[in-house]
C-alpha cells in the first residue's frame, strides 16, 4: 500500500474538480483549483461526490484518482516541504 504524502482531501478536491484528467496543470493551477473546490464544496461534499463517482463509474474513477494523486503529489508536496 502506498501512502500519499499529500493530504487526501486535497486529492479529492482535484478529483471532483472540472479539471480534465488528461491535462497536466502546473503547481499554481493545482493549488488554485484545490482551494476553489474546497471553498465551494467543502471537504465532506468532495468526499461525497468522489464516492458517488466511484459508485457510478468505477472504471473512470480509478484512473482519475490516480491522476489526481500524482498531480497533487507533484504540485503540493513541495509546497508543504
mmCIF file of the N, C-alpha and C atoms, coordinates in Angstrom:
data_MODEL
# 
_entry.id   MODEL 
# 
loop_
_atom_site.group_PDB 
_atom_site.id 
_atom_site.type_symbol 
_atom_site.label_atom_id 
_atom_site.label_alt_id 
_atom_site.label_comp_id 
_atom_site.label_asym_id 
_atom_site.label_entity_id 
_atom_site.label_seq_id 
_atom_site.pdbx_PDB_ins_code 
_atom_site.Cartn_x 
_atom_site.Cartn_y 
_atom_site.Cartn_z 
_atom_site.occupancy 
_atom_site.B_iso_or_equiv 
_atom_site.pdbx_formal_charge 
_atom_site.auth_seq_id 
_atom_site.auth_comp_id 
_atom_site.auth_asym_id 
_atom_site.auth_atom_id 
_atom_site.pdbx_PDB_model_num 
ATOM 1   N N  . UNK A 1 1  ? 0.840   -1.178 0.000   1.00 0.00 ? 1  UNK A N  1 
ATOM 2   C CA . UNK A 1 1  ? 0.000   0.000  0.000   1.00 0.00 ? 1  UNK A CA 1 
ATOM 3   C C  . UNK A 1 1  ? 0.885   1.241  0.000   1.00 0.00 ? 1  UNK A C  1 
ATOM 4   N N  . UNK A 1 2  ? 0.577   2.168  -0.872  1.00 0.00 ? 2  UNK A N  1 
ATOM 5   C CA . UNK A 1 2  ? 1.345   3.399  -0.986  1.00 0.00 ? 2  UNK A CA 1 
ATOM 6   C C  . UNK A 1 2  ? 0.678   4.493  -0.166  1.00 0.00 ? 2  UNK A C  1 
ATOM 7   N N  . UNK A 1 3  ? 1.477   5.208  0.596   1.00 0.00 ? 3  UNK A N  1 
ATOM 8   C CA . UNK A 1 3  ? 0.971   6.328  1.385   1.00 0.00 ? 3  UNK A CA 1 
ATOM 9   C C  . UNK A 1 3  ? 1.108   7.599  0.547   1.00 0.00 ? 3  UNK A C  1 
ATOM 10  N N  . UNK A 1 4  ? 0.045   8.373  0.473   1.00 0.00 ? 4  UNK A N  1 
ATOM 11  C CA . UNK A 1 4  ? 0.062   9.641  -0.251  1.00 0.00 ? 4  UNK A CA 1 
ATOM 12  C C  . UNK A 1 4  ? 0.670   10.706 0.651   1.00 0.00 ? 4  UNK A C  1 
ATOM 13  N N  . UNK A 1 5  ? 1.752   11.364 0.213   1.00 0.00 ? 5  UNK A N  1 
ATOM 14  C CA . UNK A 1 5  ? 2.387   12.383 1.057   1.00 0.00 ? 5  UNK A CA 1 
ATOM 15  C C  . UNK A 1 5  ? 1.595   13.689 1.135   1.00 0.00 ? 5  UNK A C  1 
ATOM 16  N N  . UNK A 1 6  ? 0.497   13.776 0.424   1.00 0.00 ? 6  UNK A N  1 
ATOM 17  C CA . UNK A 1 6  ? -0.347  14.969 0.407   1.00 0.00 ? 6  UNK A CA 1 
ATOM 18  C C  . UNK A 1 6  ? -1.648  14.626 1.110   1.00 0.00 ? 6  UNK A C  1 
ATOM 19  N N  . UNK A 1 7  ? -2.214  15.584 1.822   1.00 0.00 ? 7  UNK A N  1 
ATOM 20  C CA . UNK A 1 7  ? -3.494  15.380 2.497   1.00 0.00 ? 7  UNK A CA 1 
ATOM 21  C C  . UNK A 1 7  ? -4.512  14.834 1.494   1.00 0.00 ? 7  UNK A C  1 
ATOM 22  N N  . UNK A 1 8  ? -5.130  13.695 1.790   1.00 0.00 ? 8  UNK A N  1 
ATOM 23  C CA . UNK A 1 8  ? -6.076  13.088 0.839   1.00 0.00 ? 8  UNK A CA 1 
ATOM 24  C C  . UNK A 1 8  ? -7.230  14.003 0.434   1.00 0.00 ? 8  UNK A C  1 
ATOM 25  N N  . UNK A 1 9  ? -7.647  14.902 1.303   1.00 0.00 ? 9  UNK A N  1 
ATOM 26  C CA . UNK A 1 9  ? -8.757  15.790 0.933   1.00 0.00 ? 9  UNK A CA 1 
ATOM 27  C C  . UNK A 1 9  ? -8.350  16.706 -0.223  1.00 0.00 ? 9  UNK A C  1 
ATOM 28  N N  . UNK A 1 10 ? -7.088  17.043 -0.324  1.00 0.00 ? 10 UNK A N  1 
ATOM 29  C CA . UNK A 1 10 ? -6.614  17.865 -1.439  1.00 0.00 ? 10 UNK A CA 1 
ATOM 30  C C  . UNK A 1 10 ? -6.716  17.081 -2.744  1.00 0.00 ? 10 UNK A C  1 
ATOM 31  N N  . UNK A 1 11 ? -6.374  15.804 -2.681  1.00 0.00 ? 11 UNK A N  1 
ATOM 32  C CA . UNK A 1 11 ? -6.508  14.947 -3.866  1.00 0.00 ? 11 UNK A CA 1 
ATOM 33  C C  . UNK A 1 11 ? -7.972  14.790 -4.254  1.00 0.00 ? 11 UNK A C  1 
ATOM 34  N N  . UNK A 1 12 ? -8.839  14.639 -3.262  1.00 0.00 ? 12 UNK A N  1 
ATOM 35  C CA . UNK A 1 12 ? -10.273 14.514 -3.547  1.00 0.00 ? 12 UNK A CA 1 
ATOM 36  C C  . UNK A 1 12 ? -10.814 15.785 -4.186  1.00 0.00 ? 12 UNK A C  1 
ATOM 37  N N  . UNK A 1 13 ? -10.340 16.937 -3.727  1.00 0.00 ? 13 UNK A N  1 
ATOM 38  C CA . UNK A 1 13 ? -10.801 18.204 -4.307  1.00 0.00 ? 13 UNK A CA 1 
ATOM 39  C C  . UNK A 1 13 ? -10.415 18.284 -5.782  1.00 0.00 ? 13 UNK A C  1 
ATOM 40  N N  . UNK A 1 14 ? -9.205  17.886 -6.123  1.00 0.00 ? 14 UNK A N  1 
ATOM 41  C CA . UNK A 1 14 ? -8.807  17.876 -7.533  1.00 0.00 ? 14 UNK A CA 1 
ATOM 42  C C  . UNK A 1 14 ? -9.606  16.820 -8.293  1.00 0.00 ? 14 UNK A C  1 
ATOM 43  N N  . UNK A 1 15 ? -9.810  15.677 -7.690  1.00 0.00 ? 15 UNK A N  1 
ATOM 44  C CA . UNK A 1 15 ? -10.574 14.588 -8.299  1.00 0.00 ? 15 UNK A CA 1 
ATOM 45  C C  . UNK A 1 15 ? -11.970 15.044 -8.720  1.00 0.00 ? 15 UNK A C  1 
ATOM 46  N N  . UNK A 1 16 ? -12.660 15.792 -7.869  1.00 0.00 ? 16 UNK A N  1 
ATOM 47  C CA . UNK A 1 16 ? -14.040 16.199 -8.178  1.00 0.00 ? 16 UNK A CA 1 
ATOM 48  C C  . UNK A 1 16 ? -14.123 17.525 -8.926  1.00 0.00 ? 16 UNK A C  1 
ATOM 49  N N  . UNK A 1 17 ? -12.985 18.147 -9.163  1.00 0.00 ? 17 UNK A N  1 
ATOM 50  C CA . UNK A 1 17 ? -12.986 19.414 -9.909  1.00 0.00 ? 17 UNK A CA 1 
ATOM 51  C C  . UNK A 1 17 ? -13.292 19.157 -11.379 1.00 0.00 ? 17 UNK A C  1 
ATOM 52  N N  . UNK A 1 18 ? -13.437 20.234 -12.118 1.00 0.00 ? 18 UNK A N  1 
ATOM 53  C CA . UNK A 1 18 ? -13.708 20.130 -13.556 1.00 0.00 ? 18 UNK A CA 1 
ATOM 54  C C  . UNK A 1 18 ? -12.442 19.979 -14.397 1.00 0.00 ? 18 UNK A C  1 
ATOM 55  N N  . UNK A 1 19 ? -11.296 19.892 -13.759 1.00 0.00 ? 19 UNK A N  1 
ATOM 56  C CA . UNK A 1 19 ? -10.036 19.780 -14.482 1.00 0.00 ? 19 UNK A CA 1 
ATOM 57  C C  . UNK A 1 19 ? -9.977  18.439 -15.213 1.00 0.00 ? 19 UNK A C  1 
ATOM 58  N N  . UNK A 1 20 ? -9.742  18.459 -16.523 1.00 0.00 ? 20 UNK A N  1 
ATOM 59  C CA . UNK A 1 20 ? -9.671  17.202 -17.274 1.00 0.00 ? 20 UNK A CA 1 
ATOM 60  C C  . UNK A 1 20 ? -8.448  16.386 -16.848 1.00 0.00 ? 20 UNK A C  1 
ATOM 61  N N  . UNK A 1 21 ? -8.622  15.089 -16.707 1.00 0.00 ? 21 UNK A N  1 
ATOM 62  C CA . UNK A 1 21 ? -7.509  14.265 -16.225 1.00 0.00 ? 21 UNK A CA 1 
ATOM 63  C C  . UNK A 1 21 ? -6.432  14.026 -17.278 1.00 0.00 ? 21 UNK A C  1 
ATOM 64  N N  . UNK A 1 22 ? -6.663  14.449 -18.491 1.00 0.00 ? 22 UNK A N  1 
ATOM 65  C CA . UNK A 1 22 ? -5.601  14.345 -19.491 1.00 0.00 ? 22 UNK A CA 1 
ATOM 66  C C  . UNK A 1 22 ? -4.733  15.605 -19.493 1.00 0.00 ? 22 UNK A C  1 
ATOM 67  N N  . UNK A 1 23 ? -5.106  16.581 -18.662 1.00 0.00 ? 23 UNK A N  1 
ATOM 68  C CA . UNK A 1 23 ? -4.317  17.815 -18.604 1.00 0.00 ? 23 UNK A CA 1 
ATOM 69  C C  . UNK A 1 23 ? -3.132  17.623 -17.659 1.00 0.00 ? 23 UNK A C  1 
ATOM 70  N N  . UNK A 1 24 ? -2.201  18.519 -17.763 1.00 0.00 ? 24 UNK A N  1 
ATOM 71  C CA . UNK A 1 24 ? -1.015  18.482 -16.918 1.00 0.00 ? 24 UNK A CA 1 
ATOM 72  C C  . UNK A 1 24 ? -0.843  19.870 -16.288 1.00 0.00 ? 24 UNK A C  1 
ATOM 73  N N  . UNK A 1 25 ? -1.712  20.221 -15.315 1.00 0.00 ? 25 UNK A N  1 
ATOM 74  C CA . UNK A 1 25 ? -1.684  21.569 -14.758 1.00 0.00 ? 25 UNK A CA 1 
ATOM 75  C C  . UNK A 1 25 ? -0.410  21.826 -13.955 1.00 0.00 ? 25 UNK A C  1 
ATOM 76  N N  . UNK A 1 26 ? 0.032   23.076 -13.982 1.00 0.00 ? 26 UNK A N  1 
ATOM 77  C CA . UNK A 1 26 ? 1.205   23.435 -13.186 1.00 0.00 ? 26 UNK A CA 1 
ATOM 78  C C  . UNK A 1 26 ? 0.800   23.550 -11.718 1.00 0.00 ? 26 UNK A C  1 
ATOM 79  N N  . UNK A 1 27 ? 1.801   23.696 -10.842 1.00 0.00 ? 27 UNK A N  1 
ATOM 80  C CA . UNK A 1 27 ? 1.565   23.703 -9.403  1.00 0.00 ? 27 UNK A CA 1 
ATOM 81  C C  . UNK A 1 27 ? 0.619   24.830 -8.976  1.00 0.00 ? 27 UNK A C  1 
ATOM 82  N N  . UNK A 1 28 ? 0.776   26.004 -9.556  1.00 0.00 ? 28 UNK A N  1 
ATOM 83  C CA . UNK A 1 28 ? -0.092  27.130 -9.190  1.00 0.00 ? 28 UNK A CA 1 
ATOM 84  C C  . UNK A 1 28 ? -1.543  26.856 -9.571  1.00 0.00 ? 28 UNK A C  1 
ATOM 85  N N  . UNK A 1 29 ? -1.756  26.252 -10.722 1.00 0.00 ? 29 UNK A N  1 
ATOM 86  C CA . UNK A 1 29 ? -3.112  25.916 -11.162 1.00 0.00 ? 29 UNK A CA 1 
ATOM 87  C C  . UNK A 1 29 ? -3.728  24.865 -10.250 1.00 0.00 ? 29 UNK A C  1 
ATOM 88  N N  . UNK A 1 30 ? -2.953  23.877 -9.859  1.00 0.00 ? 30 UNK A N  1 
ATOM 89  C CA . UNK A 1 30 ? -3.446  22.844 -8.951  1.00 0.00 ? 30 UNK A CA 1 
ATOM 90  C C  . UNK A 1 30 ? -3.853  23.472 -7.622  1.00 0.00 ? 30 UNK A C  1 
ATOM 91  N N  . UNK A 1 31 ? -3.001  24.330 -7.075  1.00 0.00 ? 31 UNK A N  1 
ATOM 92  C CA . UNK A 1 31 ? -3.327  24.978 -5.794  1.00 0.00 ? 31 UNK A CA 1 
ATOM 93  C C  . UNK A 1 31 ? -4.596  25.812 -5.906  1.00 0.00 ? 31 UNK A C  1 
ATOM 94  N N  . UNK A 1 32 ? -4.727  26.584 -6.974  1.00 0.00 ? 32 UNK A N  1 
ATOM 95  C CA . UNK A 1 32 ? -5.934  27.394 -7.162  1.00 0.00 ? 32 UNK A CA 1 
ATOM 96  C C  . UNK A 1 32 ? -7.173  26.516 -7.308  1.00 0.00 ? 32 UNK A C  1 
ATOM 97  N N  . UNK A 1 33 ? -7.054  25.443 -8.079  1.00 0.00 ? 33 UNK A N  1 
ATOM 98  C CA . UNK A 1 33 ? -8.181  24.542 -8.298  1.00 0.00 ? 33 UNK A CA 1 
ATOM 99  C C  . UNK A 1 33 ? -8.612  23.872 -6.995  1.00 0.00 ? 33 UNK A C  1 
ATOM 100 N N  . UNK A 1 34 ? -7.653  23.355 -6.252  1.00 0.00 ? 34 UNK A N  1 
ATOM 101 C CA . UNK A 1 34 ? -7.947  22.686 -4.986  1.00 0.00 ? 34 UNK A CA 1 
ATOM 102 C C  . UNK A 1 34 ? -8.571  23.681 -4.002  1.00 0.00 ? 34 UNK A C  1 
ATOM 103 N N  . UNK A 1 35 ? -7.978  24.858 -3.883  1.00 0.00 ? 35 UNK A N  1 
ATOM 104 C CA . UNK A 1 35 ? -8.521  25.877 -2.968  1.00 0.00 ? 35 UNK A CA 1 
ATOM 105 C C  . UNK A 1 35 ? -9.945  26.268 -3.349  1.00 0.00 ? 35 UNK A C  1 
ATOM 106 N N  . UNK A 1 36 ? -10.177 26.510 -4.624  1.00 0.00 ? 36 UNK A N  1 
ATOM 107 C CA . UNK A 1 36 ? -11.503 26.925 -5.082  1.00 0.00 ? 36 UNK A CA 1 
ATOM 108 C C  . UNK A 1 36 ? -12.535 25.817 -4.876  1.00 0.00 ? 36 UNK A C  1 
ATOM 109 N N  . UNK A 1 37 ? -12.151 24.590 -5.156  1.00 0.00 ? 37 UNK A N  1 
ATOM 110 C CA . UNK A 1 37 ? -13.076 23.464 -4.991  1.00 0.00 ? 37 UNK A CA 1 
ATOM 111 C C  . UNK A 1 37 ? -13.417 23.265 -3.523  1.00 0.00 ? 37 UNK A C  1 
ATOM 112 N N  . UNK A 1 38 ? -12.421 23.332 -2.657  1.00 0.00 ? 38 UNK A N  1 
ATOM 113 C CA . UNK A 1 38 ? -12.685 23.173 -1.227  1.00 0.00 ? 38 UNK A CA 1 
ATOM 114 C C  . UNK A 1 38 ? -13.516 24.330 -0.680  1.00 0.00 ? 38 UNK A C  1 
ATOM 115 N N  . UNK A 1 39 ? -13.271 25.518 -1.165  1.00 0.00 ? 39 UNK A N  1 
ATOM 116 C CA . UNK A 1 39 ? -14.065 26.656 -0.708  1.00 0.00 ? 39 UNK A CA 1 
ATOM 117 C C  . UNK A 1 39 ? -15.513 26.526 -1.163  1.00 0.00 ? 39 UNK A C  1 
ATOM 118 N N  . UNK A 1 40 ? -15.697 26.055 -2.386  1.00 0.00 ? 40 UNK A N  1 
ATOM 119 C CA . UNK A 1 40 ? -17.044 25.940 -2.955  1.00 0.00 ? 40 UNK A CA 1 
ATOM 120 C C  . UNK A 1 40 ? -17.817 24.767 -2.350  1.00 0.00 ? 40 UNK A C  1 
ATOM 121 N N  . UNK A 1 41 ? -17.158 23.622 -2.172  1.00 0.00 ? 41 UNK A N  1 
ATOM 122 C CA . UNK A 1 41 ? -17.855 22.406 -1.757  1.00 0.00 ? 41 UNK A CA 1 
ATOM 123 C C  . UNK A 1 41 ? -17.605 22.001 -0.307  1.00 0.00 ? 41 UNK A C  1 
ATOM 124 N N  . UNK A 1 42 ? -16.405 22.263 0.180   1.00 0.00 ? 42 UNK A N  1 
ATOM 125 C CA . UNK A 1 42 ? -16.013 21.766 1.495   1.00 0.00 ? 42 UNK A CA 1 
ATOM 126 C C  . UNK A 1 42 ? -15.551 20.320 1.400   1.00 0.00 ? 42 UNK A C  1 
ATOM 127 N N  . UNK A 1 43 ? -14.797 19.863 2.399   1.00 0.00 ? 43 UNK A N  1 
ATOM 128 C CA . UNK A 1 43 ? -14.250 18.503 2.355   1.00 0.00 ? 43 UNK A CA 1 
ATOM 129 C C  . UNK A 1 43 ? -15.307 17.411 2.303   1.00 0.00 ? 43 UNK A C  1 
ATOM 130 N N  . UNK A 1 44 ? -16.365 17.540 3.095   1.00 0.00 ? 44 UNK A N  1 
ATOM 131 C CA . UNK A 1 44 ? -17.378 16.481 3.132   1.00 0.00 ? 44 UNK A CA 1 
ATOM 132 C C  . UNK A 1 44 ? -18.048 16.285 1.775   1.00 0.00 ? 44 UNK A C  1 
ATOM 133 N N  . UNK A 1 45 ? -18.364 17.384 1.110   1.00 0.00 ? 45 UNK A N  1 
ATOM 134 C CA . UNK A 1 45 ? -19.008 17.277 -0.206  1.00 0.00 ? 45 UNK A CA 1 
ATOM 135 C C  . UNK A 1 45 ? -18.029 16.725 -1.245  1.00 0.00 ? 45 UNK A C  1 
ATOM 136 N N  . UNK A 1 46 ? -16.743 17.057 -1.133  1.00 0.00 ? 46 UNK A N  1 
ATOM 137 C CA . UNK A 1 46 ? -15.754 16.479 -2.051  1.00 0.00 ? 46 UNK A CA 1 
ATOM 138 C C  . UNK A 1 46 ? -15.739 14.961 -1.916  1.00 0.00 ? 46 UNK A C  1 
ATOM 139 N N  . UNK A 1 47 ? -15.700 14.475 -0.662  1.00 0.00 ? 47 UNK A N  1 
ATOM 140 C CA . UNK A 1 47 ? -15.713 13.031 -0.440  1.00 0.00 ? 47 UNK A CA 1 
ATOM 141 C C  . UNK A 1 47 ? -17.021 12.402 -0.915  1.00 0.00 ? 47 UNK A C  1 
ATOM 142 N N  . UNK A 1 48 ? -18.143 13.075 -0.682  1.00 0.00 ? 48 UNK A N  1 
ATOM 143 C CA . UNK A 1 48 ? -19.439 12.549 -1.114  1.00 0.00 ? 48 UNK A CA 1 
ATOM 144 C C  . UNK A 1 48 ? -19.495 12.428 -2.633  1.00 0.00 ? 48 UNK A C  1 
ATOM 145 N N  . UNK A 1 49 ? -19.018 13.450 -3.321  1.00 0.00 ? 49 UNK A N  1 
ATOM 146 C CA . UNK A 1 49 ? -19.027 13.398 -4.792  1.00 0.00 ? 49 UNK A CA 1 
ATOM 147 C C  . UNK A 1 49 ? -18.078 12.335 -5.325  1.00 0.00 ? 49 UNK A C  1 
ATOM 148 N N  . UNK A 1 50 ? -16.924 12.200 -4.671  1.00 0.00 ? 50 UNK A N  1 
ATOM 149 C CA . UNK A 1 50 ? -15.982 11.154 -5.086  1.00 0.00 ? 50 UNK A CA 1 
ATOM 150 C C  . UNK A 1 50 ? -16.609 9.776  -4.899  1.00 0.00 ? 50 UNK A C  1 
ATOM 151 N N  . UNK A 1 51 ? -17.289 9.550  -3.784  1.00 0.00 ? 51 UNK A N  1 
ATOM 152 C CA . UNK A 1 51 ? -17.945 8.267  -3.532  1.00 0.00 ? 51 UNK A CA 1 
ATOM 153 C C  . UNK A 1 51 ? -19.011 7.987  -4.584  1.00 0.00 ? 51 UNK A C  1 
ATOM 154 N N  . UNK A 1 52 ? -19.732 9.021  -4.957  1.00 0.00 ? 52 UNK A N  1 
ATOM 155 C CA . UNK A 1 52 ? -20.754 8.863  -5.995  1.00 0.00 ? 52 UNK A CA 1 
ATOM 156 C C  . UNK A 1 52 ? -20.127 8.456  -7.330  1.00 0.00 ? 52 UNK A C  1 
ATOM 157 N N  . UNK A 1 53 ? -19.026 9.092  -7.671  1.00 0.00 ? 53 UNK A N  1 
ATOM 158 C CA . UNK A 1 53 ? -18.335 8.759  -8.921  1.00 0.00 ? 53 UNK A CA 1 
ATOM 159 C C  . UNK A 1 53 ? -17.812 7.328  -8.877  1.00 0.00 ? 53 UNK A C  1 
ATOM 160 N N  . UNK A 1 54 ? -17.216 6.932  -7.744  1.00 0.00 ? 54 UNK A N  1 
ATOM 161 C CA . UNK A 1 54 ? -16.728 5.552  -7.629  1.00 0.00 ? 54 UNK A CA 1 
ATOM 162 C C  . UNK A 1 54 ? -17.868 4.555  -7.720  1.00 0.00 ? 54 UNK A C  1 
ATOM 163 N N  . UNK A 1 55 ? -19.038 4.908  -7.172  1.00 0.00 ? 55 UNK A N  1 
ATOM 164 C CA . UNK A 1 55 ? -20.193 4.018  -7.250  1.00 0.00 ? 55 UNK A CA 1 
ATOM 165 C C  . UNK A 1 55 ? -20.771 3.923  -8.647  1.00 0.00 ? 55 UNK A C  1 
ATOM 166 N N  . UNK A 1 56 ? -20.837 5.066  -9.326  1.00 0.00 ? 56 UNK A N  1 
ATOM 167 C CA . UNK A 1 56 ? -21.449 5.111  -10.657 1.00 0.00 ? 56 UNK A CA 1 
ATOM 168 C C  . UNK A 1 56 ? -20.497 4.693  -11.773 1.00 0.00 ? 56 UNK A C  1 
ATOM 169 N N  . UNK A 1 57 ? -19.261 5.092  -11.678 1.00 0.00 ? 57 UNK A N  1 
ATOM 170 C CA . UNK A 1 57 ? -18.294 4.876  -12.771 1.00 0.00 ? 57 UNK A CA 1 
ATOM 171 C C  . UNK A 1 57 ? -16.933 4.440  -12.226 1.00 0.00 ? 57 UNK A C  1 
ATOM 172 N N  . UNK A 1 58 ? -16.832 3.277  -11.605 1.00 0.00 ? 58 UNK A N  1 
ATOM 173 C CA . UNK A 1 58 ? -15.548 2.866  -11.027 1.00 0.00 ? 58 UNK A CA 1 
ATOM 174 C C  . UNK A 1 58 ? -14.429 2.774  -12.060 1.00 0.00 ? 58 UNK A C  1 
ATOM 175 N N  . UNK A 1 59 ? -14.775 2.471  -13.303 1.00 0.00 ? 59 UNK A N  1 
ATOM 176 C CA . UNK A 1 59 ? -13.769 2.382  -14.358 1.00 0.00 ? 59 UNK A CA 1 
ATOM 177 C C  . UNK A 1 59 ? -13.116 3.734  -14.617 1.00 0.00 ? 59 UNK A C  1 
ATOM 178 N N  . UNK A 1 60 ? -13.893 4.796  -14.552 1.00 0.00 ? 60 UNK A N  1 
ATOM 179 C CA . UNK A 1 60 ? -13.389 6.158  -14.755 1.00 0.00 ? 60 UNK A CA 1 
ATOM 180 C C  . UNK A 1 60 ? -12.720 6.658  -13.479 1.00 0.00 ? 60 UNK A C  1 
ATOM 181 N N  . UNK A 1 61 ? -13.316 6.346  -12.343 1.00 0.00 ? 61 UNK A N  1 
ATOM 182 C CA . UNK A 1 61 ? -12.840 6.873  -11.060 1.00 0.00 ? 61 UNK A CA 1 
ATOM 183 C C  . UNK A 1 61 ? -11.420 6.417  -10.739 1.00 0.00 ? 61 UNK A C  1 
ATOM 184 N N  . UNK A 1 62 ? -11.111 5.181  -11.001 1.00 0.00 ? 62 UNK A N  1 
ATOM 185 C CA . UNK A 1 62 ? -9.778  4.675  -10.673 1.00 0.00 ? 62 UNK A CA 1 
ATOM 186 C C  . UNK A 1 62 ? -8.694  5.462  -11.401 1.00 0.00 ? 62 UNK A C  1 
ATOM 187 N N  . UNK A 1 63 ? -8.843  5.643  -12.696 1.00 0.00 ? 63 UNK A N  1 
ATOM 188 C CA . UNK A 1 63 ? -7.841  6.401  -13.448 1.00 0.00 ? 63 UNK A CA 1 
ATOM 189 C C  . UNK A 1 63 ? -7.779  7.849  -12.979 1.00 0.00 ? 63 UNK A C  1 
ATOM 190 N N  . UNK A 1 64 ? -8.934  8.425  -12.686 1.00 0.00 ? 64 UNK A N  1 
ATOM 191 C CA . UNK A 1 64 ? -8.978  9.833  -12.290 1.00 0.00 ? 64 UNK A CA 1 
ATOM 192 C C  . UNK A 1 64 ? -8.341  10.045 -10.917 1.00 0.00 ? 64 UNK A C  1 
ATOM 193 N N  . UNK A 1 65 ? -8.578  9.152  -9.950  1.00 0.00 ? 65 UNK A N  1 
ATOM 194 C CA . UNK A 1 65 ? -7.977  9.343  -8.632  1.00 0.00 ? 65 UNK A CA 1 
ATOM 195 C C  . UNK A 1 65 ? -6.469  9.127  -8.699  1.00 0.00 ? 65 UNK A C  1 
ATOM 196 N N  . UNK A 1 66 ? -6.020  8.203  -9.528  1.00 0.00 ? 66 UNK A N  1 
ATOM 197 C CA . UNK A 1 66 ? -4.575  8.023  -9.696  1.00 0.00 ? 66 UNK A CA 1 
ATOM 198 C C  . UNK A 1 66 ? -3.953  9.274  -10.301 1.00 0.00 ? 66 UNK A C  1 
ATOM 199 N N  . UNK A 1 67 ? -4.616  9.852  -11.292 1.00 0.00 ? 67 UNK A N  1 
ATOM 200 C CA . UNK A 1 67 ? -4.148  11.104 -11.887 1.00 0.00 ? 67 UNK A CA 1 
ATOM 201 C C  . UNK A 1 67 ? -4.119  12.211 -10.832 1.00 0.00 ? 67 UNK A C  1 
ATOM 202 N N  . UNK A 1 68 ? -5.208  12.358 -10.065 1.00 0.00 ? 68 UNK A N  1 
ATOM 203 C CA . UNK A 1 68 ? -5.294  13.423 -9.061  1.00 0.00 ? 68 UNK A CA 1 
ATOM 204 C C  . UNK A 1 68 ? -4.199  13.279 -8.006  1.00 0.00 ? 68 UNK A C  1 
ATOM 205 N N  . UNK A 1 69 ? -3.956  12.069 -7.553  1.00 0.00 ? 69 UNK A N  1 
ATOM 206 C CA . UNK A 1 69 ? -2.891  11.855 -6.557  1.00 0.00 ? 69 UNK A CA 1 
ATOM 207 C C  . UNK A 1 69 ? -1.533  12.214 -7.123  1.00 0.00 ? 69 UNK A C  1 
ATOM 208 N N  . UNK A 1 70 ? -1.249  11.775 -8.334  1.00 0.00 ? 70 UNK A N  1 
ATOM 209 C CA . UNK A 1 70 ? 0.051   12.063 -8.954  1.00 0.00 ? 70 UNK A CA 1 
ATOM 210 C C  . UNK A 1 70 ? 0.249   13.562 -9.130  1.00 0.00 ? 70 UNK A C  1 
ATOM 211 N N  . UNK A 1 71 ? -0.766  14.235 -9.641  1.00 0.00 ? 71 UNK A N  1 
ATOM 212 C CA . UNK A 1 71 ? -0.674  15.678 -9.870  1.00 0.00 ? 71 UNK A CA 1 
ATOM 213 C C  . UNK A 1 71 ? -0.535  16.418 -8.542  1.00 0.00 ? 71 UNK A C  1 
ATOM 214 N N  . UNK A 1 72 ? -1.321  16.043 -7.540  1.00 0.00 ? 72 UNK A N  1 
ATOM 215 C CA . UNK A 1 72 ? -1.234  16.706 -6.229  1.00 0.00 ? 72 UNK A CA 1 
ATOM 216 C C  . UNK A 1 72 ? 0.122   16.450 -5.563  1.00 0.00 ? 72 UNK A C  1 
ATOM 217 N N  . UNK A 1 73 ? 0.596   15.243 -5.651  1.00 0.00 ? 73 UNK A N  1 
ATOM 218 C CA . UNK A 1 73 ? 1.902   14.940 -5.062  1.00 0.00 ? 73 UNK A CA 1 
ATOM 219 C C  . UNK A 1 73 ? 2.989   15.807 -5.700  1.00 0.00 ? 73 UNK A C  1 
ATOM 220 N N  . UNK A 1 74 ? 2.944   15.919 -7.011  1.00 0.00 ? 74 UNK A N  1 
ATOM 221 C CA . UNK A 1 74 ? 3.939   16.714 -7.722  1.00 0.00 ? 74 UNK A CA 1 
ATOM 222 C C  . UNK A 1 74 ? 3.797   18.206 -7.380  1.00 0.00 ? 74 UNK A C  1 
ATOM 223 N N  . UNK A 1 75 ? 2.570   18.681 -7.348  1.00 0.00 ? 75 UNK A N  1 
ATOM 224 C CA . UNK A 1 75 ? 2.345   20.121 -7.170  1.00 0.00 ? 75 UNK A CA 1 
ATOM 225 C C  . UNK A 1 75 ? 2.347   20.572 -5.723  1.00 0.00 ? 75 UNK A C  1 
ATOM 226 N N  . UNK A 1 76 ? 1.882   19.749 -4.814  1.00 0.00 ? 76 UNK A N  1 
ATOM 227 C CA . UNK A 1 76 ? 1.649   20.206 -3.453  1.00 0.00 ? 76 UNK A CA 1 
ATOM 228 C C  . UNK A 1 76 ? 2.640   19.691 -2.433  1.00 0.00 ? 76 UNK A C  1 
ATOM 229 N N  . UNK A 1 77 ? 3.265   18.568 -2.677  1.00 0.00 ? 77 UNK A N  1 
ATOM 230 C CA . UNK A 1 77 ? 4.199   18.035 -1.665  1.00 0.00 ? 77 UNK A CA 1 
ATOM 231 C C  . UNK A 1 77 ? 5.407   18.942 -1.499  1.00 0.00 ? 77 UNK A C  1 
ATOM 232 N N  . UNK A 1 78 ? 5.850   19.589 -2.559  1.00 0.00 ? 78 UNK A N  1 
ATOM 233 C CA . UNK A 1 78 ? 6.964   20.523 -2.442  1.00 0.00 ? 78 UNK A CA 1 
ATOM 234 C C  . UNK A 1 78 ? 6.528   21.819 -1.773  1.00 0.00 ? 78 UNK A C  1 
ATOM 235 N N  . UNK A 1 79 ? 5.235   22.164 -1.882  1.00 0.00 ? 79 UNK A N  1 
ATOM 236 C CA . UNK A 1 79 ? 4.727   23.386 -1.269  1.00 0.00 ? 79 UNK A CA 1 
ATOM 237 C C  . UNK A 1 79 ? 4.669   23.254 0.247   1.00 0.00 ? 79 UNK A C  1 
ATOM 238 N N  . UNK A 1 80 ? 4.516   22.019 0.753   1.00 0.00 ? 80 UNK A N  1 
ATOM 239 C CA . UNK A 1 80 ? 4.415   21.815 2.188   1.00 0.00 ? 80 UNK A CA 1 
ATOM 240 C C  . UNK A 1 80 ? 5.734   21.383 2.797   1.00 0.00 ? 80 UNK A C  1 
ATOM 241 N N  . UNK A 1 81 ? 6.708   21.088 1.949   1.00 0.00 ? 81 UNK A N  1 
ATOM 242 C CA . UNK A 1 81 ? 8.003   20.607 2.462   1.00 0.00 ? 81 UNK A CA 1 
ATOM 243 C C  . UNK A 1 81 ? 8.901   21.769 2.851   1.00 0.00 ? 81 UNK A C  1 
# 
